[in-house]
Amino acid sequence: MHSFPRAAFAVLLAACLAVGVGAPAYAERQVPAGGPVLMGNNIAADGARNWADGFSSTESGSAADLRVATYNVSLNRAAAGDLVSDLTSPNNAQVQAVAEVIQRTAPDVVLLNEFDYDEDHEAATLFRDNYLSAGQNGQSGLTYPYKYAAPTNTGVPIGADLDRDGSVGGADDSFGFGDFPGQYGMVLYSKYPILEDEVRTFQNFLWKDMPKNLMPSGYYSPLVRNVFRLSSKSHWDVPVDVDGQVVHMVAAHPTPPVFDGPERRNARRNHDEIRLLSDYVSGGKAAEYIYDDAGAQGGLPAGERFVVLGDLNADPLRGGSHEGAVSRLLDNPRLTDPLPSSTGAAAGGGSWGFTSFTPDGVPRDESDDAARLRTADFRGRGTGPLRVDYVLPSRDLPVAGSGVFWPSAAEEGADLVGGNPFRTSDHRLVWVDVSLSAT
């Protein structure tokens, strides 16, 4: 898979995720009948929040103090510097459309996945200044005084033949798949101050140091096992100060659980990358083994409020992930799954052919309720939508509303999603509103 083209990579990833590549099926995660049906049309045309329609709230009349979002924007490019070049001009069509989606949902804090990292943070600055700050297609521009970006493991050579193709070097023989360091990176934008001195990153945490890890036995040499990093990009804990109240943004983008062999090394790694998130927010004994890049050990202290967010590359109901990969996180008693949904993902109901597969390859119909939760659209490649993007607040952050920006064909903004090739991204922005005033 050396220098795998981005379009072909996306096609193969979608196919493998949907079919499951022989991975065990997930235990069904129940979605309440008639459950939350949100978003598509909850955002006013001027980018302001429309609180009148479609919201599901845990407390009637509660005020949402903070909107947190995650969005895989597909702003990855084939070579280092290409994204900076695209962002230097304010007229790139894809980037304009991505910015419009963000402006229509107006998050206070937003994590962008698949945003190429550069050491000078030039791309992150240009996207903010040339696109987010400038109104797109009649929307109001957004001001994000604070941003955070950091190095990732993608494209960093490990010096070994990880994929066993007989040669050393290239995207497959890096700590994380990438043609250059920083490809498929992350950036966090915030309207509130980021406590940079308290940020924790886990780029260098070694996979072998996770107790009961799923690293495939016998696949990696002893030398590789002793240097192999768990995170395919990085794991971050970015504390944000919201008017004197700290909320930790716990972010990641685990590797796709495919593009491997019978050893299932990528599926196993995806599972353990997600497990690290769960153990970290659990804190206490569950997180004693964790150390950050500065050498500090342990997870989040008890009582700290947080939001887990990112493209986790795992669907709880179907797909190619290792068994229970994301269910462990979703079932963590320290957090809440608001079940963000959309009208667009469910449009057409069963006519979209929502099916998953049992281990025997037998198709299984999926309910419209489950379909509403999808966050990535791989229909154009014959694979169907999946739920892979998540915003999961701690239980002490009451949820006031949530949704996925996936308008149905009749709703405003529908032109921003879909298309082949896609106009923005094959993923959808996911947002959750939490109340700090009640805590």
C-alpha positions as CSV (number, residue, x, y, z in Angstrom):
1,M,0.0,0.0,0.0
2,H,3.0,2.3,-0.6
3,S,1.9,5.9,-1.5
4,F,-1.7,4.8,-1.7
5,P,-3.7,7.5,-3.5
6,R,-6.1,9.3,-1.3
7,A,-9.2,8.6,-3.3
8,A,-8.4,4.9,-3.6
9,F,-7.6,4.8,0.1
10,A,-11.0,6.2,0.9
11,V,-12.8,3.7,-1.3
12,L,-11.0,0.7,0.1
13,L,-11.4,2.0,3.7
14,A,-15.2,2.4,3.2
15,A,-15.6,-1.0,1.7
16,C,-13.6,-2.8,4.4
17,L,-15.4,-0.9,7.2
18,A,-18.8,-1.8,5.9
19,V,-18.2,-5.4,5.2
20,G,-16.2,-6.1,8.2
21,V,-13.2,-8.0,6.6
22,G,-14.1,-11.1,8.7
23,A,-14.1,-9.2,12.0
24,P,-16.5,-10.3,14.7
25,A,-19.9,-8.5,14.6
26,Y,-20.7,-6.1,17.4
27,A,-23.2,-6.9,20.0
28,E,-26.3,-4.8,19.2
29,R,-26.3,-1.4,20.9
30,Q,-29.9,-0.4,21.5
31,V,-31.2,2.8,20.0
32,P,-34.6,3.7,21.5
33,A,-37.5,3.5,19.1
34,G,-38.4,7.0,18.1
35,G,-35.2,8.2,19.7
36,P,-33.5,11.5,19.1
37,V,-34.1,12.9,15.7
38,L,-32.0,16.0,15.4
39,M,-30.3,18.3,13.1
40,G,-30.1,19.1,9.5
41,N,-32.3,22.1,10.1
42,N,-31.5,23.3,13.6
43,I,-29.2,26.1,12.4
44,A,-30.4,29.4,11.2
45,A,-29.2,30.7,7.8
46,D,-27.1,33.4,9.4
47,G,-25.1,30.9,11.4
48,A,-26.9,31.7,14.6
49,R,-28.2,28.9,16.7
50,N,-31.8,28.1,16.3
51,W,-33.1,26.9,19.6
52,A,-36.7,26.5,18.5
53,D,-36.7,23.3,16.5
54,G,-35.5,19.7,16.8
55,F,-33.6,19.8,20.0
56,S,-33.5,17.0,22.5
57,S,-32.6,18.1,26.0
58,T,-31.9,16.2,29.2
59,E,-33.4,19.2,31.1
60,S,-36.4,21.0,29.7
61,G,-35.4,24.6,29.2
62,S,-31.8,24.2,30.1
63,A,-29.4,26.6,28.5
64,A,-26.5,25.2,26.5
65,D,-23.3,27.1,27.5
66,L,-20.9,25.3,25.2
67,R,-21.1,23.7,21.8
68,V,-18.4,21.2,21.0
69,A,-18.0,19.6,17.6
70,T,-15.8,17.2,15.7
71,Y,-15.4,17.2,11.9
72,N,-13.2,15.0,9.7
73,V,-12.7,17.7,7.0
74,S,-10.6,15.7,4.5
75,L,-8.1,18.5,4.2
76,N,-5.2,16.2,3.7
77,R,-3.1,16.6,0.7
78,A,-0.6,14.4,-1.3
79,A,2.6,16.2,-0.3
80,A,3.9,18.4,2.5
81,G,3.1,22.1,1.9
82,D,0.2,21.4,-0.5
83,L,-2.4,22.3,2.1
84,V,-0.7,25.6,3.0
85,S,-0.6,26.4,-0.8
86,D,-4.4,25.7,-1.0
87,L,-5.1,27.8,2.0
88,T,-3.0,30.8,1.0
89,S,-5.8,31.8,-1.4
90,P,-9.3,32.4,0.1
91,N,-10.9,30.9,-3.0
92,N,-10.4,27.1,-2.7
93,A,-13.9,25.6,-3.3
94,Q,-13.6,22.6,-1.0
95,V,-12.2,24.7,1.9
96,Q,-14.9,27.3,1.4
97,A,-17.6,24.6,1.7
98,V,-15.9,23.1,4.8
99,A,-15.8,26.5,6.4
100,E,-19.5,27.1,5.6
101,V,-20.5,23.9,7.4
102,I,-18.6,25.0,10.5
103,Q,-20.2,28.5,10.2
104,R,-23.7,27.0,9.9
105,T,-23.2,25.0,13.1
106,A,-21.1,27.7,15.0
107,P,-19.3,25.5,17.5
108,D,-17.4,27.1,20.4
109,V,-14.8,24.4,20.3
110,V,-14.2,22.3,17.2
111,L,-11.7,19.5,16.5
112,L,-10.7,18.9,12.8
113,N,-9.4,15.6,11.8
114,E,-7.5,14.9,8.6
115,F,-6.0,18.4,8.6
116,D,-2.3,18.3,7.6
117,Y,0.1,19.5,10.3
118,D,3.1,21.7,9.7
119,E,5.6,22.8,12.3
120,D,4.9,26.5,11.8
121,H,1.1,26.0,12.2
122,E,0.8,27.9,9.0
123,A,-2.1,25.8,7.6
124,A,-4.1,26.1,10.9
125,T,-3.6,29.9,10.9
126,L,-4.5,30.3,7.2
127,F,-7.7,28.3,7.5
128,R,-8.8,30.3,10.5
129,D,-7.9,33.7,9.0
130,N,-8.8,33.2,5.3
131,Y,-11.9,30.9,5.6
132,L,-13.4,30.6,9.1
133,S,-13.2,34.4,9.8
134,A,-14.6,35.2,6.4
135,G,-18.3,34.7,5.9
136,Q,-19.0,31.9,3.3
137,N,-22.0,31.9,1.1
138,G,-23.9,34.4,3.3
139,Q,-22.9,33.0,6.6
140,S,-21.4,34.9,9.4
141,G,-17.6,34.5,9.9
142,L,-16.4,32.9,13.1
143,T,-13.7,34.1,15.5
144,Y,-11.4,31.6,17.1
145,P,-8.7,33.4,19.0
146,Y,-7.2,30.1,20.3
147,K,-6.0,27.0,18.4
148,Y,-4.0,24.0,19.2
149,A,-2.0,21.7,16.9
150,A,0.9,19.3,17.6
151,P,3.0,16.8,15.8
152,T,1.6,13.4,14.9
153,N,3.0,9.9,14.2
154,T,1.7,9.8,10.7
155,G,4.6,9.7,8.1
156,V,7.2,9.4,10.8
157,P,9.5,6.4,9.7
158,I,10.0,3.6,12.1
159,G,12.9,2.0,10.1
160,A,11.4,-1.4,9.7
161,D,9.3,-3.3,7.2
162,L,6.0,-3.2,9.0
163,D,3.8,-4.4,6.1
164,R,6.3,-7.1,5.1
165,D,6.4,-6.1,1.5
166,G,10.1,-6.6,1.3
167,S,11.2,-3.0,1.5
168,V,11.6,-0.4,4.2
169,G,10.2,3.1,3.9
170,G,7.0,4.8,2.8
171,A,3.6,5.4,4.3
172,D,3.1,1.8,5.5
173,D,6.4,1.7,7.3
174,S,5.7,4.7,9.5
175,F,4.4,4.9,13.1
176,G,1.2,6.0,11.5
177,F,0.1,5.7,7.9
178,G,1.3,8.8,6.0
179,D,3.4,9.9,3.1
180,F,5.0,12.7,5.1
181,P,5.1,13.7,8.8
182,G,1.8,15.4,9.8
183,Q,-0.4,14.1,7.0
184,Y,-3.9,13.4,8.3
185,G,-3.2,15.5,11.4
186,M,-5.5,17.3,13.8
187,V,-6.2,20.9,14.9
188,L,-8.5,22.2,17.6
189,Y,-10.0,25.7,17.5
190,S,-11.6,27.4,20.5
191,K,-13.4,30.6,21.3
192,Y,-12.2,30.2,24.8
193,P,-8.6,30.2,26.2
194,I,-6.7,27.0,25.9
195,L,-4.6,26.2,28.9
196,E,-1.5,25.4,26.9
197,D,0.7,24.8,30.0
198,E,-1.7,22.0,31.1
199,V,-2.0,20.3,27.7
200,R,-1.1,16.6,27.7
201,T,-0.1,14.7,24.6
202,F,0.5,11.0,24.2
203,Q,2.2,10.7,20.8
204,N,5.1,8.6,22.2
205,F,3.2,6.2,24.5
206,L,4.3,2.7,23.6
207,W,1.8,0.1,22.6
208,K,3.6,-2.6,24.7
209,D,3.1,-0.5,27.8
210,M,-0.7,-0.9,27.8
211,P,-1.5,-3.9,30.1
212,K,-3.4,-6.7,28.3
213,N,-2.8,-5.0,24.9
214,L,-3.9,-6.6,21.7
215,M,-0.7,-6.2,19.8
216,P,-0.5,-9.3,17.6
217,S,1.7,-12.0,18.9
218,G,4.7,-12.9,16.7
219,Y,4.0,-10.3,14.0
220,Y,6.4,-7.6,15.1
221,S,10.0,-8.3,15.8
222,P,11.2,-7.7,19.4
223,L,13.0,-4.5,18.3
224,V,9.8,-3.1,16.7
225,R,7.6,-4.1,19.7
226,N,10.0,-2.1,22.0
227,V,9.6,1.1,20.0
228,F,6.1,0.9,18.4
229,R,3.9,3.8,19.5
230,L,0.2,3.1,20.2
231,S,-1.3,6.3,18.7
232,S,-1.4,6.4,14.9
233,K,-1.7,10.2,15.1
234,S,-1.7,11.3,18.7
235,H,-4.0,11.5,21.7
236,W,-4.5,14.9,23.3
237,D,-5.9,16.3,26.5
238,V,-6.5,20.0,25.8
239,P,-8.0,21.9,28.7
240,V,-10.2,24.9,27.8
241,D,-11.1,27.6,30.3
242,V,-14.8,28.5,29.7
243,D,-15.4,31.6,31.9
244,G,-13.4,30.1,34.7
245,Q,-14.6,26.5,34.3
246,V,-12.2,24.0,32.9
247,V,-13.4,21.4,30.3
248,H,-10.8,18.9,29.0
249,M,-11.0,18.2,25.3
250,V,-9.8,14.6,25.0
251,A,-9.1,14.1,21.3
252,A,-7.8,11.4,19.0
253,H,-8.1,9.9,15.5
254,P,-7.4,6.1,15.8
255,T,-6.1,4.2,12.8
256,P,-8.6,2.6,10.4
257,P,-9.2,-1.0,11.5
258,V,-8.4,-2.4,8.0
259,F,-5.5,-2.6,5.5
260,D,-3.9,-5.5,7.4
261,G,-3.8,-9.3,7.2
262,P,-5.0,-12.2,9.3
263,E,-3.1,-10.9,12.2
264,R,-5.5,-7.9,12.3
265,R,-2.8,-5.5,13.5
266,N,-4.7,-2.4,12.5
267,A,-8.0,-3.5,13.9
268,R,-6.2,-4.4,17.2
269,R,-4.5,-1.1,17.2
270,N,-7.7,0.8,16.6
271,H,-9.2,-1.1,19.6
272,D,-6.4,-0.2,21.9
273,E,-6.3,3.4,20.7
274,I,-9.9,3.8,21.7
275,R,-9.3,1.8,24.9
276,L,-6.6,4.4,25.9
277,L,-9.3,7.1,25.7
278,S,-11.7,5.1,27.9
279,D,-9.0,4.3,30.4
280,Y,-7.7,7.9,30.5
281,V,-11.1,9.4,31.3
282,S,-11.8,6.6,33.8
283,G,-8.7,7.7,35.8
284,G,-7.6,6.0,39.0
285,K,-6.3,2.4,38.7
286,A,-7.5,2.0,35.1
287,A,-5.2,4.8,34.0
288,E,-2.1,4.1,36.2
289,Y,-0.1,2.7,33.3
290,I,-0.6,5.8,31.1
291,Y,2.2,8.3,30.7
292,D,2.3,11.4,28.6
293,D,5.0,12.9,26.4
294,A,6.4,14.9,29.4
295,G,6.6,11.8,31.5
296,A,3.6,12.5,33.8
297,Q,1.6,9.4,34.7
298,G,-2.1,8.6,35.1
299,G,-5.3,9.8,33.6
300,L,-7.9,12.5,34.4
301,P,-8.3,13.1,38.1
302,A,-11.7,12.5,39.6
303,G,-14.1,15.4,39.2
304,E,-12.6,16.8,36.1
305,R,-15.1,17.5,33.3
306,F,-14.3,16.4,29.8
307,V,-15.5,15.8,26.3
308,V,-14.1,12.9,24.2
309,L,-14.2,13.8,20.5
310,G,-12.8,12.7,17.2
311,D,-13.1,10.3,14.2
312,L,-12.6,7.0,16.0
313,N,-13.0,4.9,12.9
314,A,-15.3,2.4,14.6
315,D,-19.1,1.8,14.4
316,P,-20.7,0.2,17.4
317,L,-23.2,-1.8,15.4
318,R,-21.3,-3.0,12.3
319,G,-18.0,-2.8,10.4
320,G,-14.5,-4.1,10.4
321,S,-13.4,-3.1,13.9
322,H,-12.2,-5.5,16.5
323,E,-15.1,-6.7,18.7
324,G,-16.1,-4.1,21.3
325,A,-13.7,-1.5,20.1
326,V,-15.9,1.5,20.6
327,S,-18.6,-0.1,22.8
328,R,-16.2,-0.1,25.7
329,L,-15.9,3.7,25.4
330,L,-19.6,4.3,24.8
331,D,-20.5,2.2,27.9
332,N,-18.0,4.0,30.1
333,P,-19.9,5.2,33.2
334,R,-18.0,8.4,33.3
335,L,-19.5,9.7,30.1
336,T,-22.7,10.2,28.2
337,D,-23.5,9.2,24.6
338,P,-26.0,11.8,23.4
339,L,-26.8,9.8,20.3
340,P,-26.5,12.8,17.8
341,S,-28.5,12.2,14.7
342,S,-29.7,13.8,11.5
343,T,-32.6,13.9,9.1
344,G,-30.3,13.5,6.1
345,A,-28.7,10.2,7.3
346,A,-32.1,8.6,7.6
347,A,-33.6,10.0,4.4
348,G,-35.1,7.3,2.4
349,G,-35.1,4.8,5.2
350,G,-34.7,1.2,4.1
351,S,-34.5,2.2,0.5
352,W,-30.8,3.0,1.1
353,G,-30.2,-0.6,1.8
354,F,-28.8,-0.2,5.4
355,T,-27.3,-3.7,6.0
356,S,-24.6,-5.0,8.2
357,F,-23.1,-8.5,8.1
358,T,-22.9,-11.3,10.6
359,P,-19.7,-13.3,10.8
360,D,-21.2,-15.7,8.3
361,G,-21.6,-12.9,5.8
362,V,-25.4,-12.9,6.1
363,P,-26.8,-9.3,5.6
364,R,-28.8,-7.9,8.4
365,D,-31.2,-5.0,8.0
366,E,-30.7,-2.0,10.3
367,S,-33.4,0.2,11.7
368,D,-34.1,3.8,10.7
369,D,-33.2,4.8,14.2
370,A,-29.8,3.4,13.9
371,A,-29.5,5.0,10.4
372,R,-30.0,8.4,11.8
373,L,-26.9,8.2,13.9
374,R,-24.5,7.7,10.9
375,T,-21.7,10.3,10.5
376,A,-19.9,9.2,7.4
377,D,-21.3,8.7,3.9
378,F,-19.8,5.9,1.9
379,R,-22.9,5.2,-0.2
380,G,-21.3,6.4,-3.4
381,R,-18.8,3.5,-3.0
382,G,-21.5,0.9,-2.5
383,T,-20.8,0.5,1.3
384,G,-23.4,2.5,3.1
385,P,-23.1,5.1,5.9
386,L,-21.4,4.4,9.2
387,R,-21.2,6.0,12.6
388,V,-17.5,6.7,13.3
389,D,-17.4,10.3,14.6
390,Y,-18.1,11.1,18.2
391,V,-18.6,13.8,20.8
392,L,-19.0,12.3,24.2
393,P,-19.3,14.6,27.3
394,S,-18.7,13.5,30.9
395,R,-21.8,12.8,32.9
396,D,-21.4,16.0,34.9
397,L,-21.9,18.1,31.8
398,P,-25.7,18.0,31.2
399,V,-26.5,17.6,27.5
400,A,-28.8,20.3,26.1
401,G,-28.8,19.2,22.5
402,S,-26.9,17.3,19.8
403,G,-26.9,16.6,16.1
404,V,-25.1,15.7,13.0
405,F,-24.9,18.3,10.1
406,W,-26.5,16.1,7.5
407,P,-29.4,18.0,6.0
408,S,-31.9,16.0,3.9
409,A,-32.3,17.0,0.3
410,A,-35.2,19.4,1.1
411,E,-33.2,21.3,3.8
412,E,-31.0,24.2,3.6
413,G,-27.3,23.3,3.3
414,A,-28.0,20.0,1.6
415,D,-25.7,21.0,-1.2
416,L,-22.7,21.0,1.2
417,V,-22.9,17.2,1.8
418,G,-22.9,14.3,-0.7
419,G,-21.6,14.4,-4.2
420,N,-19.1,12.2,-5.9
421,P,-16.5,13.3,-5.5
422,F,-17.6,14.9,-2.2
423,R,-17.9,18.7,-2.1
424,T,-16.6,18.9,1.5
425,S,-15.8,15.6,3.1
426,D,-17.2,12.0,3.3
427,H,-17.7,12.7,7.0
428,R,-20.2,14.9,8.7
429,L,-19.7,17.5,11.5
430,V,-21.1,16.2,14.8
431,W,-21.9,18.6,17.6
432,V,-23.1,18.5,21.2
433,D,-24.3,21.3,23.4
434,V,-23.5,21.0,27.1
435,S,-24.6,23.1,30.1
436,L,-22.0,24.4,32.5
437,S,-24.4,26.6,34.4
438,A,-26.0,23.6,36.0
439,T,-22.7,22.1,37.3
